[in-house]
């Protein structure tokens, strides 16, 4: 499962829906997510990809503290 937090929205999609396979690097994953969201890939440049031990991915904005 891939959880995407983008511009105040949360979306859960499968890896198959995004065309993501195990071992893809962050750049390729962000390109696929951008394609799914129908936005330019540079809109995700500051986003973080958390790879969970379960195999799930969380794509989210970078957290800024303080």
TIGUBA-190437 format. One line per field, with one value per residue (C-alpha): residue in one letter; z, x negated, y negated. Coordinates in nm, 2 decimals, decimal comma, m for minus. Layout:
REM residues N
code: [A|...]
zz: [Z|...]
xx: [X|...]
yy: [Y|...]
***
This chain:
REM residues 66
code: [X|X|X|X|X|X|X|X|X|X|X|X|X|X|X|X|X|X|X|X|X|X|X|X|X|X|X|X|X|X|X|X|X|X|X|X|X|X|X|X|X|X|X|X|X|X|X|X|X|X|X|X|X|X|X|X|X|X|X|X|X|X|X|X|X|X]
zz: [0,00|m0,07|0,14|m0,02|0,16|m0,09|m0,05|0,24|0,09|0,19|m0,07|m0,04|m0,36|m0,44|m0,58|m0,89|m0,95|m0,95|m1,15|m0,86|m0,80|m0,52|m0,55|m0,73|m0,61|m0,47|m0,79|m0,99|m0,72|m0,71|m1,09|m1,07|m0,79|m0,98|m1,29|m1,07|m0,92|m1,26|m1,14|m1,25|m1,09|m0,94|m0,71|m0,52|m0,50|m0,13|m0,04|0,17|0,11|0,43|0,36|0,64|0,76|0,64|0,28|0,27|0,15|0,29|0,06|0,26|0,28|0,48|0,84|0,96|1,34|1,54]
xx: [0,00|m0,11|0,02|m0,02|0,03|0,05|0,17|0,40|0,53|0,46|0,49|0,42|0,34|0,17|m0,17|m0,02|0,20|m0,11|m0,33|m0,57|m0,78|m1,01|m1,35|m1,25|m1,44|m1,28|m1,31|m1,12|m0,85|m0,80|m0,76|m0,50|m0,31|m0,32|m0,18|0,10|0,18|0,16|m0,10|m0,45|m0,71|m0,89|m0,59|m0,71|m1,08|m1,06|m0,86|m0,99|m0,93|m0,91|m0,97|m0,80|m0,91|m0,58|m0,68|m0,42|m0,53|m0,43|m0,49|m0,46|m0,59|m0,91|m0,84|m0,97|m1,01|m1,07]
yy: [0,00|m0,35|m0,64|m0,98|m1,31|m1,59|m1,94|m1,86|m1,54|m1,18|m0,90|m0,53|m0,34|m0,01|0,02|0,18|m0,13|m0,35|m0,11|m0,08|0,23|0,33|0,18|m0,14|m0,44|m0,75|m0,95|m0,69|m0,65|m1,03|m1,04|m0,76|m0,94|m1,27|m1,10|m0,95|m1,29|m1,45|m1,71|m1,80|m1,59|m1,89|m1,95|m1,64|m1,73|m1,83|m1,53|m1,24|m0,87|m0,67|m0,30|m0,11|0,23|0,37|0,27|m0,01|m0,35|m0,69|m0,99|m1,31|m1,67|m1,71|m1,79|m2,12|m2,16|m2,48]
***
